[in-house]
Amino acid sequence: MEFSELLKEVNYRAVRSSGSGGQNVNKVATKVELYFNLKNTTFFTEEEKLRLQDYFNNRLTKDGILILSCGETRSQLKNKTIVTKRFTELITEGLKEEKDRLLTKIPKAVKRKRLQNKRKTSEKKANRKPPKID
């Protein structure tokens, strides 16, 4: 999938980052926030939008906007590349179709072995008890 067209619909905003960095934190906006409007995008079909909306159900705002942020490094450019990479990974993961699960039959040998182990365990525990006197 070619993301260059999709990234044209993405908006970035730089904000002041919290955490370590000394006085640099107070002066420079290094944290990058990515905003993507899923409802108004023209890049995806309606089916893909529904699949992504279902995948991002807890991450979307009420208006259908996905917000991702990154403030890991002290460089605005690095944070922007990290958040963009994270966004593309999330989109590809959200568009993956789940494969149908094939039902497999448990082999008879496996069932037999499990029952033998159960029998051995129960005999072992039965031998620990004192014999019954009638």
C-alpha positions in Angstrom: 0.0 0.0 0.0 1.3 3.4 -1.0 1.0 5.8 2.0 2.2 9.0 0.3 -1.3 9.9 -0.7 -2.7 9.0 2.7 -0.1 11.1 4.5 -1.4 14.2 2.6 -4.6 13.9 4.6 -2.7 13.8 7.9 -2.2 16.9 10.1 0.7 17.4 12.5 0.9 19.7 15.4 4.0 20.3 17.6 3.4 20.9 21.3 5.6 21.2 24.3 6.7 17.9 25.6 6.8 16.9 29.3 9.5 14.9 31.0 13.3 15.3 31.0 15.1 17.9 28.9 15.8 20.7 31.3 15.0 24.2 30.2 14.7 22.9 26.6 11.2 21.5 27.5 10.0 25.0 28.4 11.2 26.6 25.2 10.9 24.1 22.3 7.8 22.2 21.1 9.3 18.7 20.4 6.3 16.5 21.0 4.4 15.8 17.8 0.7 15.0 17.6 -0.8 13.4 14.5 -4.4 14.0 13.6 -6.2 11.8 11.0 -9.9 12.3 10.2 -11.2 8.8 9.4 -14.7 9.9 8.5 -13.7 12.5 5.9 -10.9 10.6 4.2 -11.1 9.9 0.5 -8.3 7.4 0.5 -10.3 4.5 1.8 -13.5 2.8 0.6 -16.5 2.7 2.9 -15.8 -1.0 3.7 -12.2 -0.1 4.7 -13.4 2.8 6.8 -15.8 0.6 8.7 -13.1 -2.0 9.3 -10.7 0.7 10.5 -13.4 2.3 12.6 -14.0 -1.1 14.3 -10.2 -1.6 14.8 -9.7 1.9 16.2 -13.0 1.9 18.3 -11.3 3.1 21.5 -8.8 5.4 19.9 -11.2 7.6 17.8 -12.8 10.8 19.1 -16.5 11.3 18.8 -15.8 13.2 15.5 -13.9 10.2 14.1 -10.5 11.7 14.4 -7.5 9.5 15.3 -4.9 11.2 17.5 -1.4 9.8 17.9 1.4 11.5 19.8 5.1 11.0 20.3 7.4 12.8 22.7 10.0 10.1 23.1 13.0 12.0 21.8 14.1 15.6 22.1 14.0 16.1 18.4 10.8 17.2 16.7 11.8 15.5 13.4 12.5 12.2 15.0 9.2 12.3 16.9 7.4 13.1 13.6 9.0 10.1 11.8 8.2 7.8 14.8 4.5 8.9 15.0 4.2 8.6 11.2 5.7 5.1 11.2 3.4 4.1 14.1 0.4 5.5 12.1 1.2 3.5 9.0 1.7 0.3 11.0 -1.6 0.8 12.7 -3.4 1.3 9.4 -1.8 -1.8 7.8 -2.7 -3.8 10.9 -6.3 -2.5 10.9 -6.8 -3.4 7.2 -5.6 -7.0 7.6 -8.3 -9.5 6.9 -8.6 -12.2 9.6 -8.2 -15.7 8.2 -10.9 -18.2 8.8 -10.0 -20.7 11.5 -9.9 -24.2 10.2 -11.2 -26.7 12.7 -8.8 -29.6 13.3 -9.6 -33.0 14.7 -7.7 -34.1 17.8 -5.8 -37.4 16.9 -6.9 -40.6 18.6 -3.4 -41.2 19.8 -3.3 -37.9 21.7 -6.7 -38.7 23.3 -5.5 -42.2 24.3 -2.2 -40.8 25.8 -4.2 -38.1 27.8 -6.5 -40.8 29.2 -3.6 -43.1 30.1 -1.9 -40.2 31.9 -5.1 -39.5 33.8 -5.4 -43.2 34.8 -1.8 -43.3 36.0 -2.3 -40.2 38.1 -5.5 -41.5 39.7 -3.8 -44.9 40.5 -0.9 -43.1 42.0 -3.2 -41.0 44.2 -5.3 -44.1 45.1 -2.2 -46.0 46.2 -1.4 -43.2 48.7 -4.6 -43.9 50.7 -4.6 -46.6 53.4 -6.4 -49.8 52.3 -10.1 -50.2 53.2 -10.9 -52.7 55.9 -14.3 -54.4 55.6 
